[in-house]
Amino acid sequence: MAVKAETGQRSGAIVAQDPSRLRNVVLVGPSGSGKTTLVEALLASTGVISRAGTIVDGSTVCDHDPAAVRQQRSVGLAVAPLQHDDVKINLIDTPGYGDFVGELRAGLRAADAALFVVNAAEGADRGIDAATIAQWEECAAVGMPRAVVVARVDHQRADLESEVASCREAFGSGVLPLYLPIRDGSDVTGLYGLLSQTPEGQAPDGASAARDELIEGIIAESEDESLMERYLEGEDLETATLIADLETAVSKGTFHPVIPVCSATGVGLDELLELLVGGFPSPLEHPLPEVSSADGAEHPALSADPAGPLAAEVVRTAADAYVGRVSLVRVFSGTLLPEKTVHITGHSAGHGASNGSNGSTHKADERLAHIYSPLGATLREVQACVAGDICALTKLGFAETGDTVSAADHPLLLEPWDQPDPLLPVAIVAHTRSDEDALVRTLAKIVAADPTLRLERNSETHQSVLWCMGEAHADVVLSRLRAGGAEVDTEPVRVALRETLGKKATVTGRHVKQSGGHGQFAICHVEYEPLPRGSGFEFVSKVVGGTVPTQYIPSVEKGIRAQLERGFTEGYPVVDIRATLFDGKAHSVDSSDAAFQMAGSLSLKEAAAACGTVKLEPMDEVAIRIPDDHLGAVLGDLSSRRGRVLGTDVASPGRTVVRAEVPAAELLRYAVDLRAMTSGTAQFTRQFLRYEAIPEHARKA
């Protein structure tokens, strides 16, 4: 679906002028929990759209990407603003599938609070799965205030009480219901507010005890230390006081109110909107990223002040065939205005690593055109974007995800957020020669837009390899390439091998051609021997008596080095050998630099025949963080991959880090296999260690 830009008075965009009247709320939760459907219901209930779309027919506001429609799940971050009680709420829908954790982290960066959505019909009988707990931990790692939405409470298999109990067990005792369902038989007809005790006369069973526990949870986080004492003495605290302290409790990130919701019937939507407005922090109350001057100098901390220095960040970048590059921007300080020149500063650590790890930056000045308020794929023009709000900018030629947008005369750089490492390699090739130019153009745009994607052009295997987060991510990337006019095929990823010599030997490199006229004459006697792994190549000259003239000794070395790069029969580079030139012959007329280069090259070929060759494969060191329940399966799998376990360490209660050495060839699909083996709960990193001889039993025929 193409991006649609609407300009002028007909855009109907929701405009915010005061950060206190803003809420940026990211929806987090496992795939299939109902996040996108909940956004549709909220948009429809507030009149932003006339009717809610569905995931099945691909008509939702947030899942506008063709890959999302095809996969029937969100594959990218999307923003959908609405208004309630004169407060603008930017809903940020994020994917729940593990391949798209980079989109989740971008959503957390753009938001000030999170709705953690779980499905009342899923997991109530088996608890919260580890993959969902990992998402909760993503929120906790950045101190994100959270409320829990239990969706689909009208489902015939829904068990709200069990689901809340599972959430408390998994997420902690701070998870407490704010409302209880009112039932008519098996149907949920409404919600009973535990703080307001309304509707009167419809309190469900257990409401009194639940209210007491809720109040204790709220006032335990209150800044008014007298509240607890007054409550314990039996004083009936005012609802307004409790609601005011509710926001304080939520903002601290340790208290998480629960709201049951049914998107289909609308039960809980009004109550949820009230929580977003009255219980969630505004941009004025949520900590902002640290900032420095673009030249690295210290800079005072930012505040969400529309009149402050401009500091905004590109949290997502998309490429559209019609409007070009679309940059989704969160403004942290200052005000973005159209027709202004801004400074773009970005970290150049490389995609797939933690941004800014090497401290280098790229920068450029660009002139803004229009500023838009995004509603999924629709861009509605606005005249400004104030601190705390989210907007979209088009046609920024240099801006990439994670870049800072600041004033041209006051350039700033925001502290970056961590991006996950892509660990699944996918080798791509243009379908035909006519697709090659389109592939290069489209690929550059996609890689620049997606920090969880890394492109490697391997000079040894002559492959273009995309490093992706997983198969679903790879599918999205390939579909975007094809949508950009580049037909591509995939092929098996080849691992760059090396070769070395099997033993020590003395050989002769002989290049003699005498056919009348000026000939070619060069003979060199060379002793070759293998060296320890990682030694590289050593050249030693022990020529005495001028048997090889001094000016030709470097020629022999040059010829050997050239042949090292070309390899033996299969073209693998040759490493870890010493060549000692100790004798040779030259001709006063027919010897030359080229002749001795050829003789040196031939001597290495002779050595291969005399010494035999040994193929070397790259070894990686991996660190795998897994729940203890999966430790045995992971260790057994590493053994089957010819891995050597170096040790295990306790990472946290219930989690272990396994360190091992594994051949790179055995890790090509490890990102996919590890996810399947551990239900998406494991994480791993890898780094090159050394080259090592391939065992006889592992050599391919």
C-alpha positions in Angstrom: 0.0 0.0 0.0 1.5 3.3 -1.0 1.8 6.3 1.3 -0.9 8.9 0.7 -0.1 12.5 1.5 -2.9 14.9 2.3 -2.3 18.7 2.4 -4.2 21.8 3.2 -7.2 22.2 5.4 -8.8 18.9 4.3 -6.1 16.8 6.0 -8.1 16.5 9.3 -5.0 16.0 11.3 -5.0 16.1 15.1 -2.7 18.9 16.2 -1.1 19.3 19.6 0.3 22.6 20.8 1.0 21.7 24.5 3.2 18.7 25.5 1.0 18.3 28.6 -1.9 17.4 26.3 0.0 14.6 24.6 0.4 10.9 25.3 2.7 8.7 23.3 1.7 5.1 23.9 3.4 2.0 22.4 1.4 -1.2 22.2 3.6 -4.2 23.1 2.8 -7.9 23.2 3.1 -11.2 21.5 2.0 -11.7 17.9 -1.7 -12.5 17.8 -2.5 -10.8 21.1 -4.8 -8.3 19.5 -2.7 -5.1 19.4 -3.5 -4.0 15.9 -7.2 -4.9 16.3 -7.3 -2.8 19.5 -5.9 0.2 17.7 -8.6 -0.2 15.1 -11.3 -0.3 17.7 -9.9 2.8 19.5 -9.7 4.7 16.2 -13.3 3.8 15.4 -14.6 4.6 18.8 -13.1 8.1 18.7 -14.2 8.8 15.2 -10.8 8.8 13.5 -12.1 6.2 11.1 -15.7 5.3 10.2 -15.4 1.6 10.8 -12.7 -0.7 12.1 -10.8 -2.7 9.5 -9.7 -6.3 10.0 -6.4 -8.2 9.7 -7.9 -10.9 7.7 -8.9 -8.6 4.8 -5.8 -6.4 5.2 -7.8 -3.3 5.8 -6.3 -2.1 9.1 -4.7 1.3 9.5 -1.4 0.1 10.9 -0.8 -3.1 8.9 -0.6 -1.3 5.6 2.7 -3.0 4.4 2.0 -5.7 1.7 4.2 -8.0 3.7 2.1 -7.5 6.8 -1.1 -8.3 4.8 0.5 -11.4 3.4 1.9 -12.7 6.6 -1.3 -11.7 8.6 0.8 -10.0 11.3 2.5 -6.7 11.9 6.0 -6.4 10.4 6.7 -2.7 11.2 6.0 0.1 13.5 3.0 2.3 12.7 1.6 5.4 14.3 -2.1 6.2 14.7 -3.2 9.4 16.6 -6.6 10.0 18.1 -8.1 12.5 20.5 -9.9 12.0 23.9 -10.8 14.7 26.4 -8.8 17.3 24.4 -5.7 15.1 24.7 -3.8 13.8 21.6 -2.8 10.2 22.0 -0.3 8.8 19.5 -0.8 5.0 19.5 2.3 3.3 18.3 1.6 -0.2 17.1 4.6 -2.6 17.1 5.1 -6.2 15.8 5.0 -9.0 18.3 7.1 -11.5 16.4 10.7 -11.9 17.5 12.2 -11.1 14.1 11.0 -7.5 14.5 12.4 -6.6 17.9 14.2 -3.7 16.3 10.8 -2.2 15.5 9.7 -2.8 19.1 12.8 -0.9 20.4 12.1 2.0 18.1 8.5 2.1 19.4 9.8 2.1 23.0 12.1 5.0 22.0 9.2 7.1 20.6 6.8 6.4 23.5 6.4 7.6 27.1 4.3 4.6 28.3 3.3 1.2 27.0 0.1 -0.9 26.8 1.2 -4.5 27.2 -1.5 -6.5 25.4 -2.1 -10.2 26.3 -4.9 -12.4 25.0 -7.4 -13.7 27.5 -8.0 -16.8 25.4 -4.3 -17.7 25.1 -2.1 -18.9 27.9 -4.5 -18.7 30.8 -4.1 -22.5 31.2 -0.4 -22.6 30.7 0.9 -19.3 32.0 2.8 -16.5 30.2 5.3 -17.9 27.8 9.0 -17.0 27.9 8.9 -15.0 24.6 6.2 -12.7 26.1 8.3 -12.3 29.3 11.2 -11.3 27.1 9.1 -8.5 25.6 8.1 -7.4 29.1 11.8 -7.3 30.0 12.5 -5.1 26.9 10.1 -2.6 28.4 11.6 -2.9 31.8 15.1 -2.4 30.5 14.3 1.1 29.3 12.1 1.9 32.4 8.9 2.1 30.4 5.7 2.7 32.4 3.2 -0.1 31.6 -0.4 -1.0 31.9 -1.7 -4.5 31.0 -4.6 -4.9 28.6 -6.2 -8.3 28.7 -7.8 -8.5 25.2 -10.6 -10.7 23.9 -12.3 -11.1 27.2 -15.5 -12.1 25.3 -13.9 -15.2 23.8 -15.5 -18.4 24.8 -12.2 -19.7 26.2 -11.3 -16.5 27.9 -10.4 -16.7 31.6 -9.6 -13.3 32.9 -8.9 -14.3 36.4 -6.4 -16.9 35.4 -4.8 -14.6 32.9 -4.3 -11.9 35.5 -2.9 -14.5 37.9 -0.4 -15.6 35.2 0.6 -12.1 34.5 1.3 -11.4 38.2 3.4 -14.6 38.4 5.4 -13.6 35.3 5.6 -9.9 35.7 5.4 -9.3 39.4 3.0 -8.4 42.2 2.6 -4.8 40.8 0.2 -6.2 38.2 -3.3 -5.4 39.7 -6.8 -5.0 38.1 -8.2 -1.5 37.8 -11.5 -2.9 36.6 -13.4 -6.2 36.9 -15.8 -7.5 34.2 -19.5 -7.3 34.7 -21.1 -10.5 33.3 -24.5 -11.5 32.1 -24.1 -15.2 32.0 -21.0 -15.9 30.0 -21.1 -12.5 28.2 -19.0 -9.5 29.4 -21.4 -6.5 29.3 -19.3 -3.9 31.0 -16.6 -3.1 33.5 -16.8 -2.3 37.2 -14.3 0.4 38.4 -12.6 -0.6 41.6 -11.5 3.0 42.4 -14.8 4.7 41.5 -17.0 1.7 42.6 -19.2 2.3 39.6 -21.7 1.3 38.3 -23.3 1.2 41.7 -24.9 -2.0 42.6 -23.0 -4.1 40.1 -19.9 -5.0 42.0 -18.7 -8.5 41.0 -17.8 -11.1 43.5 -14.4 -10.3 45.1 -14.6 -6.6 44.2 -14.0 -5.5 47.8 -10.9 -7.5 48.3 -9.6 -6.5 44.8 -10.2 -2.8 45.6 -8.3 -3.0 48.9 -5.3 -4.6 47.2 -5.4 -2.1 44.3 -5.5 0.9 46.7 -2.6 -0.5 48.7 -0.6 -1.0 45.5 -1.3 2.6 44.5 -0.5 4.4 47.8 2.6 2.3 48.3 4.0 4.3 45.4 2.5 7.6 46.5 4.8 10.5 47.3 2.4 11.4 50.1 3.6 9.2 53.0 0.6 10.0 55.1 -1.8 8.3 52.7 -0.9 4.8 53.8 -1.3 5.7 57.5 -4.7 7.3 56.8 -5.9 4.3 54.8 -4.8 1.8 57.5 -6.7 3.9 60.0 -9.9 3.3 58.0 -10.2 6.7 56.3 -12.1 6.5 53.0 -9.7 8.1 50.6 -11.2 10.3 47.9 -11.3 8.8 44.4 -9.7 11.9 42.9 -6.7 11.5 45.3 -6.3 7.9 44.3 -6.5 8.6 40.6 -3.8 11.3 40.9 -1.6 8.9 42.7 -2.3 6.2 40.1 -0.3 8.2 37.5 2.5 8.5 40.0 2.5 4.8 40.6 2.4 4.0 36.8 5.1 6.5 36.0 7.5 4.8 38.4 7.3 1.6 36.3 6.6 -0.8 39.2 2.8 -0.6 39.3 0.9 -1.9 36.3 -2.9 -1.6 36.3 -4.9 -4.2 34.3 -7.9 -3.4 32.1 -10.0 -6.1 30.4 -11.0 -5.1 26.9 -13.1 -6.5 24.1 -12.3 -4.8 20.8 -15.3 -6.4 19.0 -18.0 -5.2 21.4 -16.3 -2.1 22.7 -16.2 -3.2 26.3 -13.4 -1.5 28.1 -12.5 1.0 25.4 -13.8 4.1 27.2 -12.1 3.0 30.4 -8.8 2.4 28.5 -9.0 5.9 27.0 -9.5 7.3 30.5 -6.4 5.5 31.7 -4.3 6.8 28.8 -5.3 10.4 29.6 -5.5 10.3 33.4 -3.0 7.5 34.4 -0.2 7.7 31.8 2.6 10.3 31.9 2.9 13.1 29.3 6.2 13.9 27.6 6.8 16.4 30.3 7.1 13.6 32.9 9.0 11.0 31.0 12.9 11.1 31.0 14.4 12.2 27.7 17.5 10.8 26.0 20.8 12.2 27.0 22.2 14.8 24.5 25.5 16.2 23.5 26.6 18.8 21.0 27.2 17.3 17.5 30.9 17.9 18.0 30.9 15.8 21.2 30.9 18.6 23.7 28.6 18.4 26.8 25.1 19.9 26.5 22.5 20.7 29.2 19.8 18.1 29.6 16.7 18.5 27.5 13.1 19.1 28.5 10.0 18.8 26.4 9.8 22.5 25.9 8.4 23.7 22.5 10.6 26.8 22.8 13.7 24.9 23.7 16.6 23.8 21.3 15.4 21.6 18.5 16.2 17.9 19.2 14.3 15.2 17.3 15.1 11.7 16.3 14.3 9.5 13.3 12.7 6.4 14.9 11.8 4.7 11.6 12.5 5.1 7.9 10.5 3.8 5.1 10.9 4.0 1.3 7.8 4.7 -0.8 7.6 4.5 -4.5 5.6 7.7 -4.8 6.8 10.1 -2.1 10.3 8.7 -1.6 11.8 8.3 1.8 9.5 8.8 4.8 11.1 9.5 8.1 9.0 9.0 11.3 10.3 11.5 13.8 9.8 12.0 17.6 10.4 15.5 18.7 11.9 15.6 22.2 12.6 19.3 22.4 11.8 22.5 20.4 9.4 22.7 17.5 9.8 21.4 13.9 8.6 23.9 11.3 8.3 23.5 7.5 10.6 25.3 5.1 13.4 25.3 7.7 17.0 24.0 7.3 17.8 21.4 9.9 21.0 19.5 10.7 21.0 15.7 10.5 23.6 14.0 12.7 23.9 10.2 12.8 26.0 7.5 14.4 28.1 5.5 11.9 28.7 2.3 13.9 27.2 0.2 11.1 23.9 -1.6 10.9 23.3 -4.4 13.3 25.6 -3.1 16.0 24.8 -0.9 19.0 24.6 2.5 17.4 27.4 4.7 18.1 29.7 2.0 19.4 32.7 3.6 17.7 31.8 7.2 18.3 31.9 8.3 14.6 29.1 10.3 13.0 27.8 11.4 9.7 26.1 14.7 9.2 24.5 17.0 6.7 22.2 20.0 6.5 18.8 19.6 4.8 15.8 21.8 4.1 12.5 20.5 5.3 9.4 20.8 3.0 6.1 19.7 4.5 5.5 18.2 8.0 2.9 15.5 8.3 0.9 13.8 11.0 1.0 10.1 10.2 -2.1 7.9 10.3 -0.7 4.5 9.2 0.2 5.0 5.6 -1.7 8.3 5.3 0.3 11.5 5.8 -1.8 14.6 6.8 -0.1 17.9 6.6 0.4 20.0 9.7 2.0 23.4 10.3 4.3 22.4 13.1 5.3 19.5 15.4 6.0 20.5 19.0 8.1 18.9 21.6 6.6 15.5 22.7 4.8 14.9 19.4 5.5 12.5 16.5 5.4 13.5 12.9 6.6 12.3 9.5 9.0 14.1 7.2 9.5 13.2 3.5 12.4 13.3 1.1 15.2 13.7 3.6 18.0 12.5 1.5 20.5 11.7 4.2 18.5 10.8 7.3 18.6 7.3 8.5 16.9 5.5 11.5 18.5 6.7 14.7 19.7 10.1 13.3 19.2 13.3 15.3 17.4 16.2 13.7 18.4 19.6 15.2 18.7 23.2 14.3 21.3 24.0 11.6 22.9 26.7 13.9 22.7 24.5 17.1 23.5 20.9 16.0 22.9 18.2 18.6 23.4 14.4 18.9 21.0 12.3 21.0 22.3 9.2 22.8 21.5 6.2 20.6 19.4 3.2 21.6 20.7 -0.4 21.2 19.8 -2.3 18.0 19.9 -6.1 17.9 22.4 -7.9 15.7 21.1 -9.6 12.6 22.4 -13.2 12.6 20.7 -14.9 9.7 22.6 -14.6 6.4 20.7 -14.7 3.1 22.6 -14.6 -0.2 20.8 -12.7 -2.9 21.5 -12.3 -6.7 19.7 -10.4 -9.4 17.3 -12.6 -11.3 18.6 -11.2 -14.6 21.3 -8.8 -15.7 18.6 -6.2 -16.3 17.6 -6.4 -12.6 21.1 -5.6 -11.3 20.8 -1.8 -11.4 17.4 -1.8 -9.8 18.7 -4.2 -7.1 21.6 -1.8 -6.2 19.3 1.2 -6.0 16.5 -0.5 -4.0 18.9 -2.3 -1.7 20.7 0.9 -0.7 17.4 2.5 0.3 16.2 -0.6 2.3 19.5 -1.0 4.2 19.6 2.7 5.1 16.0 2.4 6.4 16.4 -0.7 8.5 19.1 -0.7 11.2 18.4 -4.4 11.9 19.6 -5.3 8.4 23.2 -5.5 7.3 24.6 -5.9 3.8 27.9 -7.7 3.3 29.5 -7.9 -0.1 32.0 -10.7 0.3 35.0 -10.3 -1.9 36.1 -14.0 -1.4 32.8 -15.7 -2.1 31.6 -13.0 -4.5 28.2 -13.0 -2.9 25.9 -10.2 -1.7 24.7 -11.4 1.7 21.9 -9.8 3.7 22.1 -10.4 7.4 18.5 -10.5 8.7 16.9 -11.1 12.1 15.1 -14.3 10.9 13.1 -15.8 8.1 10.1 -13.5 8.6 12.3 -10.5 8.4 14.1 -11.9 5.3 10.7 -12.4 3.7 9.8 -8.8 4.3 13.1 -7.5 2.9 12.8 -9.6 -0.2 9.3 -8.5 -0.8 10.3 -4.9 -0.5 13.1 -5.4 -3.0 10.7 -6.9 -5.5 8.2 -4.1 -4.8 11.0 -1.7 -5.7 11.4 -3.3 -9.1 14.3 -5.6 -8.4 13.6 -9.3 -9.1 15.9 -11.2 -6.9 16.8 -14.9 -6.2 18.4 -16.4 -3.2 21.2 -18.9 -3.2 23.0 -21.0 -0.6 25.4 -18.9 1.5 29.0 -19.9 0.9 31.5 -19.8 3.8 34.9 -18.3 2.9 37.5 -21.1 3.5 41.3 -20.9 3.6 44.0 -23.4 2.8 47.5 -24.1 4.1 50.2 -26.6 3.5 50.2 -30.0 5.1 53.9 -30.4 5.8 57.4 -29.0 5.1 59.0 -29.4 1.7 61.7 -27.9 -0.6 60.6 -27.2 -4.2 61.8 -25.4 -7.3 59.9 -22.8 -9.2 61.1 -22.9 -12.8 60.1 -20.5 -15.5 62.3 -20.9 -18.6 61.1 -20.0 -22.1 63.7 -19.9 -24.9 62.1 -19.6 -28.4 64.5 -17.3 -30.1 64.9 -13.6 -29.4 64.3 -12.3 -25.9 63.4 -15.2 -23.6 62.3 -15.6 -20.0 64.5 -17.2 -17.4 64.0 -17.5 -13.7 64.6 -20.4 -11.3 64.1 -20.2 -7.5 64.6 -22.9 -4.8 62.2 -22.3 -1.9 61.6 -24.2 1.3 57.9 -24.1 2.5 56.6 -24.9 5.9 53.3 -24.5 7.7 53.0 -22.1 10.6 50.7 -21.9 13.6 47.1 -20.8 12.9 46.8 -17.0 12.6 50.5 -16.5 11.7 49.7 -15.3 8.1 52.6 -15.4 5.6 56.3 -15.0 6.2 58.9 -14.6 3.5 62.5 -15.1 4.3 65.5 -14.7 2.0 68.7 -16.7 2.6 70.2 -16.3 -0.8 74.0 -16.1 -0.8 76.4 -15.5 -3.6 73.9 -13.6 -5.8 72.4 -16.8 -7.3 69.2 -14.8 -7.3 70.1 -11.1 -8.0 69.1 -8.8 -5.2 66.6 -6.8 -7.4 64.7 -10.0 -8.1 64.2 -11.3 -4.6 61.2 -9.0 -4.0 59.8 -10.3 -7.3 59.8 -13.9 -6.0 57.9 -12.7 -2.9 55.4 -10.8 -5.0 54.7 -13.8 -7.2 54.2 -16.0 -4.1 51.9 -13.5 -2.5 49.8 -13.2 -5.7 49.4 -17.0 -5.8 48.5 -17.0 -2.1 45.5 -14.9 -3.0 44.5 -17.0 -6.0 44.9 -20.2 -3.9 45.5 -23.7 -5.3 42.8 -25.5 -7.3 39.6 -24.3 -5.6 40.6 -20.6 -5.3 40.7 -20.4 -1.4 43.4 -18.0 -0.1 46.5 -19.7 1.3 47.5 -18.7 4.8 49.9 -19.6 7.7 53.0 -20.6 5.8 56.7 -19.5 5.6 58.5 -19.4 2.3 62.3 -19.3 2.6 64.2 -18.5 -0.7 67.6 -20.0 -0.4 68.9 -20.5 -4.0 68.2 -20.0 -7.7 69.5 -19.1 -11.1 69.3 -16.1 -13.3 70.2 -15.1 -16.9 72.0 -11.9 -17.7 69.7 -11.2 -20.6 66.5 -13.2 -20.2 65.8 -12.8 -16.5 63.3 -10.1 -15.4 61.0 -9.0 -12.7 58.0 -10.7 -14.4 60.0 -13.9 -14.9 60.9 -14.2 -11.2 57.3 -13.4 -10.2 56.1 -16.3 -12.3 58.8 -18.5 -10.8 57.7 -17.6 -7.3 54.1 -18.4 -8.2 55.0 -21.7 -9.7 57.0 -22.6 -6.6 53.9 -22.4 -4.4 52.0 -24.6 -6.8 54.8 -27.1 -6.6 54.7 -26.9 -2.8 51.0 -27.8 -2.9 51.7 -30.9 -4.8 54.7 -31.9 -2.6 53.2 -31.0 0.8 49.5 -31.6 0.4 47.0 -29.1 1.4 44.7 -28.6 4.4 41.4 -26.8 4.2 40.7 -24.3 7.0 37.2 -23.1 8.1 36.3 -20.1 10.2 35.5 -20.7 13.8 33.2 -18.3 15.7 32.8 -17.9 19.4 29.1 -17.8 20.4 27.4 -16.7 23.6 23.9 -18.0 24.0 21.6 -16.7 26.7 18.8 -19.2 27.4 16.3 -20.2 30.0 17.5 -23.1 32.1 14.7 -25.3 30.8 16.3 -25.4 27.4 19.9 -25.8 28.5 20.1 -29.6 27.8 18.6 -29.2 24.3 21.0 -26.4 23.4 24.1 -28.2 24.6 23.1 -31.3 22.7 22.5 -29.2 19.5 25.9 -27.5 19.9 27.5 -31.0 20.0 25.8 -32.0 16.8 27.2 -28.8 15.2 30.8 -29.8 16.0 30.7 -27.1 18.7 33.0 -27.1 21.8 31.5 -25.7 24.9 33.9 -23.4 26.7 31.8 -22.8 29.8 28.5 -21.7 31.3 27.6 -18.8 33.5 24.5 -17.8 35.4 23.1 -14.8 33.6 20.1 -14.2 36.0 17.8 -16.3 38.0 16.5 -19.0 35.6 18.8 -18.1 32.8 22.3 -19.3 31.7 24.8 -18.1 29.2 26.6 -20.8 27.3 29.9 -19.9 25.6 31.1 -22.2 22.8 33.3 -22.4 19.7 31.4 -23.4 16.6 32.3 -23.6 12.9 30.8 -20.8 11.0 29.3 -23.2 8.5 27.2 -24.7 11.2 25.7 -21.3 12.2 24.2 -20.3 8.9 20.6 -21.1 10.1 21.3 -21.0 13.8 19.1 -17.9 14.3 16.2 -19.9 13.0 17.0 -23.2 14.6 17.7 -21.7 18.1 14.4 -19.8 18.0 12.5 -23.0 17.2 14.4 -25.0 19.8 13.7 -22.5 22.6 10.3 -21.1 21.5 11.9 -17.8 20.8 13.3 -17.3 24.3 17.1 -17.5 23.5 19.5 -14.9 22.3 23.0 -15.3 21.0 25.9 -13.3 19.7 28.8 -14.5 17.6 32.2 -13.2 16.6 35.0 -14.5 14.5 37.6 -16.4 16.4 40.2 -18.0 14.1 40.6 -20.5 11.2 40.9 -24.2 12.0 41.5 -27.3 10.0 38.3 -29.0 8.9 38.1 -32.5 10.4 38.3 -35.4 8.0 34.7 -36.6 8.9 33.3 -33.1 8.1 35.0 -32.6 4.8 32.7 -32.7 1.8 33.4 -35.0 -1.0 
